[in-house]
Amino acid sequence: MPSFHQATIPPCELHAASLGCRAQSCKPTTARPHDGWHSRPGVVVLSVKASATAYEATSATSTQSWRHELPCGLHLEMLRRSPRLPATTRGVLLFVHGARHGAWCWEEHFLGFFAEHGWDAFAMSLRSHGGSDMDDHPGCMTECLEDLQHVIKSLPQPPVLVAHSMSGLILQQYLIEVANGRSMAHVTGVALLCSAGMLKAAPDMQYFQAQSSLWHLLKVVWWMLSKSLSNIALNRQMLFSSDIPLDMLRRYQRRLENAPNLLAFTQGDVAEGVKMAEGLARPISCGVPVFAISAGNDGIIMPHQVEDGAAMFGAHAHRIPGLAHDLMLCERWESAAVCLEDWLETIPGSTSLQQQPLQQAGPKKTV
């Protein structure tokens, strides 16, 4: 079980998703206020020890995959790992990846971990990402929200949404829509992993000052503006930990450099979301528990950016030392999984291995 230590973290962090976005504006719609989860924002530094959780793990099924059809005719890649004993499921999780990634990044460790611990774990690939269909026009936030809702409604029950990096902005927009009164597909929680707050998505003076050195700052800026993931050494510094095995790094590198250089939404979408957020009282009350994790060794997203996103919804940001930006793929991935699992236990209705029947979600095949 992780030990929690209240602390102040030095300012630091950014979201590459707000840079180099594709050009097409879509106007977000609006939504409705509820009570928030936390009464005050804060920062918690986690010293995560071991991998044990408060309950006994169950075995999981093999990964299942299928293509989810959207109303527009495009298909999204879906992956699923379920507890071997369906009657013991603790709830549903839906993992959403960041830029240049896909559902595959969750399959490496997280889907199996959470399925073994009683969760029905799903992962989706956004349009033009992973194994999903390529879209023939630039993406926008409205489409992201519509696609996400369509997937949510296909699941056995309302899920906890878990987003990494770029997709954290999509989930923040989702919560803002709810707080503004828009009727959205119900979710039971939102976790933001290494994701910048919408108001801090773009680099500012605090971001520049948070860098370890001017040289590192120059590398970060070059890495973002080049929009290229072909430099394996630089990718190790930006996304992964220094001790990641070379064979593993090369395997991830092939995935990343072959991925289309596309983002799911535009800078204009983020600007619209910021306007909506600025019109809401703080903390934004959306009736959904919110959780955030920042990585101590993140090369591109600084802790103050994650903290800002958590604080916007009255939640705490949890910083885990030693983790890299791609926390689900780095050598210490389990510390992030355990931290997330501990929070999941606090969500009403998600008690350890509660008895509830599992439904089926769409056609599947074993992979």
C-alpha positions, 0 to 999 in steps of 0.5 A: 500500500502506498504511503501518502505524504503531504508536501509542496512540489516545486513548480514544473510541467506541459502538455504536448497535445496543445502544440501542433494541433490540426486546424479545424474548429468545432464549437463545444456545446454546453452542460450542469452543476453537481457536487464535487468530490474533494472540498479543497485542492492539494498536492500529495507526493507518493512514495509507493512501496511494493505492489501489494494491494489490500485484497487478493488478486484474481486471475484474468482472461486473455485480451479480447479485441473488436472494432466499435462502429461509430454512427459515421461508419468509422471503426474504433479499436477496442481491447478488453481484459476481464476477471476470470470470474465475471461475478466478482467484477468490481466495476468497469474501467475505460483507458484512453491513450495520449498522442501518437499512442493507441490502446496498445499502451494499456495492454502492456501492463495496465489491462492485465493488472486491473483485470487480475484485481477484479476490474473489467478493463477496456481500452480504446484507440481514438480516431486515426490512432492505434488500430482505429480507422483513419479519419479523412479530416482534422479532428475536433473536440466535439467529435472526441466527446461524441465518440467517447460517449458512444463507446461509454454507452456500449459498455456493461455499466458506467465506467471510470475513465482513465486518461493519459496525457493528451486525452486528459484534455478530452476528459476535462472538457467532458467534465466541463460540459457536465458542469455546464448542464449538458447531458452526457453519458454517465461515468463514475470517476475520472483519473488524469495521468500525466495530463496538463490542466486545460488552463496550463496546457500551453507553455508559460514562464512557470513551465520554462522555469521548471526545467532542470536546465536551459539545455533540457528546455531546448531539447523539450522545445525541439522535440515538441516542435519537430513533431518527430519521434524518430530519435530514440535517445530523445524519446527515452528522455522525454517519455521513458525512464533511463533504465528502460531495457533497450529491447523494450525501448526499441519495441515502443519506438517502432510503435511511436515512429510509425504512428501518424503525427495527428492530434485529436483536437485543435488549439481552438478547441482547447481555447473554447474549453478554457473560456467555458472553464473560466465562466464556472465557479472554482472548484468546478462542480461536476458530481464526478470523483476526479483523481490525478497523478504526475510523474516525478521524471516526466520529461514534458509535463511538469507537476504544476500543470497536473496540479492545476488540472486537479485543482480546477475540479477540487481534486488532489494531484499525486506525484510519484517519484521515479516515474516517466511520462509514459508511466504505463510503459516504464519500469516502475509502472506498477507504482502508478497502477497501485496508486490508481487502484487505491483511489478506485477503492474510494469510489462509491460502489467500487468496493473490493470484489463486490458481487455483480453480474457482467454483461457483454460489450460488443463482438470480440475475438481473442488476440 
